[in-house]
């Protein structure tokens, strides 16, 4: 399941994942929220909080390094992944400086990193 958190505004999308992330979550929550929230011409900044109840990410979904960007017609500037460490390999699979893992205790640091101006 995927939830949009109230910290989402402008070009920052803050999401919480729990249970199992599915293709439905990608299409019905992630992509729909982008269309609802992001202004034309802006780059999206995403913070994904993987809570302690996240148990799986569907293999056949767009929640992977190849499908994540391909399914989204918006330019994504940064993605901060926040978890207790179990999902750091997921963020590492992107092999990109624009995707970075943070521990749960670093949530605010992750939010600030997401919001930094492009270098």
C-alpha positions in Angstrom: 0.0 0.0 0.0 1.1 3.5 -0.8 0.0 6.7 1.0 0.6 10.3 0.1 1.8 12.1 3.3 0.7 15.7 4.1 4.3 17.0 3.7 3.7 16.7 -0.1 3.5 20.1 -1.8 4.6 21.8 -4.9 7.4 19.7 -6.5 8.0 17.5 -3.4 6.0 14.2 -3.1 6.3 12.4 0.2 5.0 8.8 0.2 4.7 6.1 2.8 4.9 2.4 1.7 3.6 -0.4 3.8 2.7 -4.0 3.2 3.4 -4.7 -0.4 4.1 -2.2 -3.1 2.2 -3.1 -6.3 1.7 -1.8 -9.9 -1.6 -0.5 -8.7 0.2 1.7 -6.1 2.5 3.0 -8.8 -0.4 3.9 -11.2 -3.2 4.8 -8.9 -1.3 6.7 -6.2 2.2 7.7 -7.5 1.3 8.7 -11.0 -2.1 10.2 -10.2 -0.6 12.3 -7.4 2.1 13.6 -9.7 -0.5 14.8 -12.2 -2.6 16.3 -9.4 0.3 18.1 -7.7 3.2 18.9 -10.0 3.1 22.0 -12.1 4.1 21.8 -15.8 7.8 22.3 -16.3 8.8 21.5 -12.8 11.1 18.6 -11.7 9.7 16.2 -9.2 11.4 15.4 -5.9 10.3 12.3 -4.1 10.8 11.0 -0.6 9.7 7.4 -0.2 9.3 6.3 3.4 9.4 2.5 3.6 7.9 1.7 7.0 8.7 -1.3 9.1 5.6 -3.1 7.8 6.8 -3.1 4.1 7.3 -6.7 3.3 7.6 -6.8 -0.5 7.8 -5.0 -3.8 6.0 -6.8 -6.6 8.6 -7.9 -9.1 6.2 -7.3 -12.1 5.7 -3.6 -11.1 7.3 -0.3 -12.1 8.9 -0.1 -8.6 12.4 -1.0 -10.0 15.3 1.0 -11.5 14.1 0.4 -15.1 10.4 0.9 -14.7 10.3 3.7 -12.2 11.4 6.4 -14.6 10.1 4.8 -17.7 6.5 4.8 -16.5 6.6 8.4 -15.4 6.6 11.2 -18.0 7.9 13.7 -15.5 11.5 14.5 -14.9 12.5 13.3 -11.4 15.3 15.4 -9.8 15.9 13.3 -6.7 14.5 10.3 -4.8 15.2 9.9 -1.1 14.5 6.4 0.2 14.0 6.3 4.0 13.9 2.9 5.7 15.4 1.0 8.7 18.1 -0.3 6.3 16.3 -3.3 4.9 15.6 -1.5 1.6 19.0 0.1 1.0 19.8 -2.4 -1.7 16.6 -1.4 -3.5 17.8 2.2 -3.7 21.3 1.1 -4.5 19.9 -0.7 -7.6 19.3 2.6 -9.2 23.1 3.3 -9.3 22.4 7.0 -9.4 23.5 10.0 -7.4 19.9 11.2 -7.6 18.7 8.3 -5.5 19.9 8.0 -2.0 19.1 5.9 1.0 18.6 7.3 4.5 17.9 5.6 7.9 14.6 6.3 9.6 16.4 8.5 12.1 17.5 10.7 9.2 14.0 11.5 7.9 14.3 15.2 8.2 17.8 15.1 6.6 16.3 13.1 3.7 13.6 15.7 3.3 16.1 18.5 3.3 18.3 16.7 0.8 15.3 16.1 -1.5 14.6 19.8 -1.4 18.2 21.1 -2.1 18.6 23.1 -5.3 20.0 21.2 -8.3 23.7 21.5 -8.5 
